[in-house]
Amino acid sequence: MSEPAVHVLAFDVFGTVVDWRSSIIAEGQSLATAKGLSVDWAKFADAWRAGYGPAMERVRRGELPWTKLDALHRLILDQLLVRFGIEGLGEQEKVRLNRAWHRLRPWPDSVAGLERLRRRFVVTTLSNGNVALLTEMAKHAGLPWDCILSAELVRHYKPDPEVYRLVPELFDLRPEQVMMVAAHEADLQAAKQLGLRTAFVHRPLEYGPQTPVPSVPAGRFDYVAEDLVDLAARLGSIGRPGPR
């Protein structure tokens, strides 16, 4: 029997669709100019992102109640302001800096790639970002999502299985009719274990130009693409346009 058509593409967002690192660096540099700060913003951005996993683990261990990503980002930010010796910021300036994650810039191919993909598929986020964050990011970056789905809706974080099950459950589909799209192997492996199809997108600059880029073994995922435009070309024949 042939494989069923894929109807929904569920996208990881941070790193896969938007360039969080250069966006946060640019926000920091703008703040530094305004406030006369001297900070290594590349290290600051990396440290902010590195705090994300441990913060989620605190929630999983019960040290914190369920906490949406905006609030986790603020917890990490308050620690980093001390660590990097950043002083003189008022509360509203801290709020604005924390909301830099709402203003992340898309990779150059993302908008065009999503536009092409949504001609044939439903395209939705499936991110640990909270709904407000993802919605405001989409408006800022011009990301043409059909739907905004967030781990916030099930009060779990990826790679918890509850997050991946959300998409087939909401769209009344079998898992294999949903494809997870991500630049991170762990995300895709978790989705694959639950029966979703998978597409890996190379983002070699996510962590900066000096970071080694691991290769993806052939056959590990259903598709491997250079970017979202390339993914649209590769998936051109597997979806089913129009209503089911």
C-alpha positions in Angstrom: 0.0 0.0 0.0 1.2 3.5 -0.7 1.9 5.9 2.1 -1.0 8.2 3.0 -0.7 11.8 1.8 0.7 14.3 4.2 -1.7 17.1 5.1 0.0 19.1 7.7 3.6 20.3 8.1 4.4 21.1 11.7 7.4 23.4 12.1 10.0 23.9 14.8 10.5 27.6 14.8 13.7 28.7 16.7 16.6 28.0 14.5 14.6 26.2 11.8 12.5 29.2 10.6 14.0 32.2 12.3 17.6 33.1 13.0 17.5 33.7 16.8 21.2 34.2 17.3 21.9 37.1 14.9 18.6 38.6 15.9 19.4 38.7 19.6 22.9 39.9 18.8 21.5 42.8 16.8 19.0 43.7 19.6 21.8 43.7 22.1 24.0 45.9 19.9 21.2 48.4 19.5 20.7 48.5 23.3 24.4 48.9 23.8 24.5 51.9 21.5 21.6 53.5 23.4 22.9 52.8 26.9 26.7 52.9 26.4 27.2 49.2 27.2 30.2 47.1 26.4 29.0 43.5 26.1 30.0 40.5 24.0 26.5 40.0 22.5 27.4 36.8 20.7 28.3 35.2 24.0 25.2 36.8 25.6 22.9 35.3 22.9 24.5 31.9 23.2 24.1 32.0 27.0 20.5 33.0 26.8 19.7 30.2 24.5 21.8 27.7 26.5 19.7 28.5 29.6 16.5 27.4 27.9 16.9 23.6 28.3 17.8 23.8 32.0 14.9 26.1 32.7 12.5 23.7 31.1 14.0 20.9 33.2 13.2 22.8 36.4 9.6 22.8 35.4 9.7 19.0 34.6 11.3 18.3 38.0 8.5 20.3 39.7 10.9 23.1 41.0 8.8 25.6 39.0 5.1 25.4 38.1 4.1 25.3 34.4 5.8 28.4 33.0 5.4 29.7 29.5 8.6 30.5 27.4 8.3 34.3 27.8 8.6 33.9 31.6 11.4 31.3 31.3 13.3 33.7 29.0 12.9 36.5 31.7 14.2 34.2 34.4 17.3 33.5 32.4 17.7 37.2 31.3 17.7 38.4 34.9 20.6 36.0 35.7 22.5 37.1 32.6 22.2 40.8 33.4 24.2 40.0 36.6 26.6 37.6 34.9 27.5 40.0 32.1 27.6 43.1 34.4 24.8 44.9 32.6 23.5 47.7 34.8 21.2 50.7 34.5 18.3 49.1 32.7 14.8 50.1 33.9 12.0 47.5 34.1 10.5 48.6 30.8 13.9 48.2 29.1 14.2 44.7 30.5 10.7 43.9 29.3 11.6 45.1 25.8 14.9 43.2 25.8 13.1 40.0 26.8 10.6 40.5 24.0 13.4 40.5 21.5 12.4 36.8 21.1 9.1 38.2 19.6 11.1 40.1 17.0 13.4 37.4 15.6 14.2 37.6 11.9 13.4 34.8 9.5 16.1 33.0 7.5 16.3 34.5 3.9 14.4 31.5 2.5 11.7 31.1 5.2 8.9 33.3 4.0 9.2 32.2 0.3 9.5 28.6 1.3 6.4 28.7 3.6 4.4 30.5 0.9 5.2 27.7 -1.5 4.5 24.9 1.0 1.2 26.3 2.1 -0.2 26.0 -1.4 -0.2 22.3 -0.9 -0.2 21.7 2.9 -1.4 23.3 6.1 1.6 24.8 7.7 1.6 25.3 11.5 4.1 26.1 14.2 4.9 23.4 16.7 7.2 25.2 19.1 8.0 25.6 22.8 7.3 29.3 22.2 4.1 30.5 23.8 1.2 31.5 21.6 1.6 35.3 22.1 5.3 35.0 21.3 4.8 33.0 18.1 1.9 35.2 16.9 3.8 38.4 17.4 6.9 36.9 15.8 4.8 35.9 12.8 3.4 39.4 12.4 6.9 41.0 12.8 8.6 38.6 10.4 5.8 38.1 7.9 5.6 34.4 8.4 2.5 33.1 6.6 1.4 30.4 9.1 -2.0 28.8 8.6 -2.1 28.0 12.3 -0.2 28.8 15.5 0.2 25.7 17.7 2.3 25.8 20.8 3.5 23.5 23.6 1.7 25.9 25.8 -1.6 24.4 24.7 -0.7 21.0 26.4 1.5 22.5 29.2 4.4 20.3 28.2 7.6 21.1 26.3 9.1 19.3 23.4 10.3 16.6 23.3 7.5 15.4 25.5 5.1 13.2 23.5 2.1 15.3 24.4 3.3 18.1 22.2 3.7 16.0 19.0 0.4 14.3 19.5 -1.3 17.7 19.5 -1.2 18.1 15.7 -2.8 14.9 14.6 -5.4 15.1 17.4 -6.4 18.7 16.5 -6.6 18.0 12.8 -8.2 14.6 13.1 -5.4 12.9 11.2 -3.3 9.8 11.6 0.3 10.6 12.8 1.8 9.6 9.5 -0.3 12.3 7.8 1.7 14.9 9.7 5.3 15.8 9.0 7.5 17.5 11.6 10.0 19.9 10.0 13.1 20.9 12.1 16.8 21.7 12.0 17.3 19.6 15.1 17.7 15.9 15.1 16.4 15.3 18.6 13.2 17.1 17.8 12.7 14.9 14.7 13.6 11.7 16.5 11.0 12.4 19.1 8.3 13.0 16.5 9.4 10.0 14.5 8.9 7.7 17.6 5.3 8.8 17.7 4.7 8.0 14.0 5.0 11.4 12.4 6.9 11.8 9.2 10.1 13.9 9.4 12.0 16.5 7.4 15.4 17.8 8.4 16.4 21.3 7.2 20.0 22.3 7.3 20.7 25.5 9.2 24.5 25.5 9.4 24.7 29.1 10.7 22.3 28.7 13.6 25.0 28.8 16.2 27.4 31.0 14.2 29.8 30.5 11.3 32.5 28.8 13.5 30.3 26.0 14.7 31.0 22.6 13.1 28.0 21.3 11.1 27.3 17.6 11.7 26.2 15.5 8.8 22.8 13.7 8.8 23.1 10.0 7.9 21.1 9.0 4.8 17.8 7.5 5.6 17.5 8.8 9.2 14.6 11.1 8.2 12.1 11.0 5.4 13.5 14.1 3.8 16.6 16.2 4.1 16.6 19.7 2.6 19.0 22.6 2.2 16.3 25.2 3.2 12.5 25.7 3.0 12.4 26.5 -0.7 14.3 23.2 -1.3 11.9 21.4 1.0 8.9 22.7 -1.0 10.5 21.3 -4.2 11.1 17.9 -2.6 7.6 17.7 -1.1 5.8 18.8 -4.3 4.3 15.4 -5.1 3.4 14.0 -1.7 0.7 16.4 -0.4 -2.9 16.6 -1.4 -4.1 20.1 -2.3 -7.6 21.2 -1.3 -9.9 20.0 1.3 -10.0 16.3 2.4 
